Amino acid sequence: MLCGSPWHLCDHVFFIIHMEIESHWILGRLNIEERRVYMYNSLSTAMKDSAAIKACQPFAVLLPHFFALFDEFKKENKPICLDPFEVVKVDGLPQQTSNDCGCFVASFAEYFIDMKPIPPIFDVEKHRDRLAVLFYKYARMKEVEFIDSEDEAPPKGPKKNLS
């Protein structure tokens, strides 16, 4: 789905959350249909999980109000409910050993988008190298081939009828 698409057409929305006190990043995945925020934490301990759930709570509380404010529930004829979304911790994730949370967050999102299970063994060096190559390749394509991403591209004019 392209950036700028209406919320009521989305099934899942990813967002990253910075836990400032812990100096750690986690991935949140909003499942609109289930009314749940799934939390992906690569540094899972009882204390870190508690802090991560606490960091997800503002999203869980504010998003229903946001949807109601912009009539997103009405577009699908869903009843308006301002109850907070449930926050669910995703278990069985690979755990980081050093400050690699950004790589884990990007990889968790990519696995979900590709509909692949997140492997229990995670070679962070391999994923970090792969992400670096992808970013470099994309930057070179933009530079050499003048390619723009959807949000950078100028608006397209109306389609012409060639009949």
URDA-V312770 format. One record per residue. N is the residue number from 0. RES is the residue in three letters. SS is DSSP state (~ for helix, > for strand, _ for the rest). PSI is psi in degrees with one decimal (none if undefined). Layout:
# URDA-V312770
N:RES:SS:PSI
N:RES:SS:PSI
This chain:
# URDA-V312770
0:MET:_:138.4
1:LEU:_:153.8
2:CYS:_:139.9
3:GLY:_:1.3
4:SER:_:150.6
5:PRO:_:144.7
6:TRP:~:-36.0
7:HIS:~:-9.6
8:LEU:~:-3.8
9:CYS:_:144.5
10:ASP:_:-40.1
11:HIS:>:146.0
12:VAL:>:128.0
13:PHE:>:144.1
14:PHE:>:145.5
15:ILE:>:146.8
16:ILE:>:126.8
17:HIS:>:122.3
18:MET:>:93.6
19:GLU:_:-43.7
20:ILE:_:-37.5
21:GLU:_:-10.5
22:SER:_:57.2
23:HIS:>:146.5
24:TRP:>:139.3
25:ILE:>:162.9
26:LEU:>:132.8
27:GLY:>:141.1
28:ARG:>:115.1
29:LEU:>:123.2
30:ASN:>:105.1
31:ILE:_:-41.7
32:GLU:_:-43.9
33:GLU:_:-11.0
34:ARG:_:48.8
35:ARG:>:148.3
36:VAL:>:116.4
37:TYR:>:133.2
38:MET:>:123.4
39:TYR:>:111.5
40:ASN:_:119.4
41:SER:_:4.2
42:LEU:_:71.6
43:SER:_:111.9
44:THR:_:168.0
45:ALA:~:-43.7
46:MET:~:-42.7
47:LYS:~:-37.7
48:ASP:~:-40.2
49:SER:~:-43.3
50:ALA:~:-37.2
51:ALA:~:-42.7
52:ILE:~:-40.4
53:LYS:~:-36.1
54:ALA:~:-27.0
55:CYS:~:-22.6
56:GLN:~:-42.7
57:PRO:~:-37.6
58:PHE:~:-44.2
59:ALA:~:-32.9
60:VAL:~:-43.3
61:LEU:~:-33.0
62:LEU:~:-42.0
63:PRO:~:-36.8
64:HIS:~:-39.1
65:PHE:~:-47.9
66:PHE:~:-42.2
67:ALA:~:-40.8
68:LEU:~:-39.5
69:PHE:_:16.6
70:ASP:_:31.2
71:GLU:_:-32.5
72:PHE:_:-33.3
73:LYS:~:-29.4
74:LYS:~:-25.3
75:GLU:~:12.4
76:ASN:_:37.7
77:LYS:_:144.6
78:PRO:_:144.2
79:ILE:_:123.3
80:CYS:_:122.3
81:LEU:_:9.3
82:ASP:_:143.7
83:PRO:_:149.4
84:PHE:_:151.0
85:GLU:>:138.6
86:VAL:>:124.3
87:VAL:>:126.3
88:LYS:>:129.1
89:VAL:_:122.4
90:ASP:_:166.9
91:GLY:_:20.2
92:LEU:_:150.4
93:PRO:_:149.9
94:GLN:_:140.8
95:GLN:_:155.9
96:THR:_:-20.9
97:SER:_:-171.0
98:ASN:_:74.8
99:ASP:_:15.7
100:CYS:~:-32.3
101:GLY:~:-42.4
102:CYS:~:-41.2
103:PHE:~:-44.9
104:VAL:~:-47.8
105:ALA:~:-41.5
106:SER:~:-40.5
107:PHE:~:-44.7
108:ALA:~:-43.6
109:GLU:~:-42.0
110:TYR:~:-43.4
111:PHE:~:-44.9
112:ILE:~:-40.9
113:ASP:_:0.7
114:MET:_:41.4
115:LYS:_:146.1
116:PRO:_:146.6
117:ILE:_:122.5
118:PRO:_:146.8
119:PRO:_:-28.1
120:ILE:_:125.9
121:PHE:_:113.7
122:ASP:_:93.9
123:VAL:~:-34.9
124:GLU:~:-43.8
125:LYS:~:-45.3
126:HIS:~:-39.1
127:ARG:~:-45.0
128:ASP:~:-42.6
129:ARG:~:-44.2
130:LEU:~:-40.1
131:ALA:~:-42.5
132:VAL:~:-41.9
133:LEU:~:-43.0
134:PHE:~:-41.3
135:TYR:~:-46.5
136:LYS:~:-42.7
137:TYR:~:-42.3
138:ALA:~:-40.8
139:ARG:~:-39.9
140:MET:~:-41.5
141:LYS:~:-39.2
142:GLU:~:-48.9
143:VAL:~:-43.7
144:GLU:~:5.0
145:PHE:_:43.7
146:ILE:_:135.9
147:ASP:_:147.0
148:SER:_:168.4
149:GLU:_:-41.1
150:ASP:_:-11.6
151:GLU:_:-19.4
152:ALA:_:144.9
153:PRO:_:152.4
154:PRO:_:141.9
155:LYS:_:145.0
156:GLY:_:175.5
157:PRO:_:147.1
158:LYS:_:142.1
159:LYS:_:141.8
160:ASN:_:116.7
161:LEU:_:21.0
162:SER:_:none
